Amino acid sequence: RIRDIQSKMCVHFTVEGVIEQYEGYEQLPMLDLERYTKDQRARIAEVLETDGLSMEDYAVDKQPDTLMVYYLLSPMEVYKILLDLGYDIQENEAEFLRKNFGYYCQRTLHS
């Protein structure tokens, strides 16, 4: 069953080789999280809405699904699945995890 699911998967990557949260995520502008207080970041959807904006307008997440996969699967399992799907990953599994973590850490609300 897992092989059947894997065969239907399509994973999008940024130009840096990071797993994209969803197709097109990389083209979204980053939100300058430093300009918001901790309280504002905790309710960022409401704060943005008052300016007529939405979280979907920015590359910002409360909990990136891309990183959540590492709570379900080990770095080696994620790496192996991507290789089995035919994706050309240049780093070893630990470096690949670090690169993805670093990318999303600066785009995640830490409230």
C-alpha positions as CSV (number, residue, x, y, z in Angstrom):
1,R,0.0,0.0,0.0
2,I,2.8,2.5,0.9
3,R,4.4,1.8,-2.5
4,D,1.1,2.6,-4.2
5,I,0.8,5.9,-2.3
6,Q,4.5,6.8,-3.0
7,S,4.0,6.2,-6.7
8,K,1.3,8.9,-6.8
9,M,3.3,11.5,-4.9
10,C,4.6,14.7,-6.5
11,V,7.0,16.7,-4.4
12,H,7.9,20.3,-5.3
13,F,11.3,21.8,-4.5
14,T,12.6,25.3,-4.2
15,V,15.5,26.3,-6.5
16,E,17.8,25.8,-3.4
17,G,16.6,22.1,-3.2
18,V,14.3,22.5,-0.2
19,I,10.9,20.7,-0.1
20,E,8.3,23.3,-0.9
21,Q,5.4,23.7,1.5
22,Y,3.2,23.7,-1.6
23,E,3.6,24.5,-5.2
24,G,4.3,28.3,-5.5
25,Y,5.2,28.8,-1.9
26,E,8.7,29.9,-2.9
27,Q,7.3,32.8,-5.0
28,L,5.5,34.3,-2.0
29,P,7.2,37.2,-0.2
30,M,8.6,36.6,3.3
31,L,6.8,38.3,6.1
32,D,9.1,40.5,8.3
33,L,8.3,38.7,11.5
34,E,10.6,41.0,13.5
35,R,8.2,44.0,13.1
36,Y,5.5,42.1,15.1
37,T,5.4,41.6,18.9
38,K,5.2,38.1,20.3
39,D,1.5,38.7,21.0
40,Q,0.9,39.9,17.4
41,R,2.7,36.8,16.0
42,A,0.5,34.6,18.1
43,R,-2.5,36.0,16.3
44,I,-0.9,37.0,13.0
45,A,-3.9,36.0,10.9
46,E,-6.0,38.6,12.7
47,V,-3.3,41.2,12.6
48,L,-2.8,40.8,8.8
49,E,-6.6,40.8,8.2
50,T,-6.9,44.2,9.7
51,D,-4.6,45.4,6.9
52,G,-6.6,43.5,4.3
53,L,-4.0,40.8,4.0
54,S,-3.8,37.1,4.7
55,M,-1.2,34.6,5.8
56,E,-1.6,33.0,2.3
57,D,-0.1,36.2,0.9
58,Y,3.3,35.4,2.5
59,A,5.8,32.6,3.0
60,V,4.9,32.2,6.7
61,D,3.6,29.2,8.6
62,K,2.5,28.4,12.1
63,Q,3.5,24.8,11.6
64,P,5.1,23.8,8.3
65,D,3.8,20.4,7.1
66,T,7.2,20.0,5.4
67,L,8.9,19.8,8.8
68,M,6.1,17.9,10.4
69,V,6.9,14.9,8.2
70,Y,10.1,14.5,10.3
71,Y,8.0,13.8,13.4
72,L,6.3,10.9,11.5
73,L,9.3,9.6,9.6
74,S,13.0,9.6,10.3
75,P,15.3,11.7,8.2
76,M,16.6,8.5,6.5
77,E,13.0,7.4,5.7
78,V,12.1,10.9,4.2
79,Y,15.4,10.8,2.2
80,K,14.9,7.3,0.9
81,I,11.3,8.0,-0.2
82,L,12.4,11.0,-2.2
83,L,15.2,9.0,-3.8
84,D,12.8,6.2,-4.5
85,L,10.5,8.7,-6.2
86,G,13.4,9.6,-8.5
87,Y,14.3,13.0,-7.0
88,D,18.0,13.9,-7.1
89,I,19.0,15.0,-3.6
90,Q,22.6,16.3,-3.5
91,E,23.1,16.1,0.3
92,N,23.1,13.2,2.7
93,E,19.9,12.9,4.9
94,A,21.3,14.9,7.8
95,E,22.4,17.8,5.6
96,F,19.0,17.7,3.7
97,L,17.1,17.9,7.0
98,R,19.3,20.8,8.2
99,K,18.7,22.7,5.0
100,N,15.0,22.2,5.1
101,F,14.9,23.1,8.9
102,G,16.9,26.3,8.3
103,Y,14.7,27.4,5.4
104,Y,11.4,27.0,7.4
105,C,12.7,28.2,10.7
106,Q,12.9,31.7,9.4
107,R,9.4,31.4,8.0
108,T,7.7,29.9,11.0
109,L,5.9,31.8,13.7
110,H,7.6,31.1,17.0
111,S,5.0,32.3,19.4
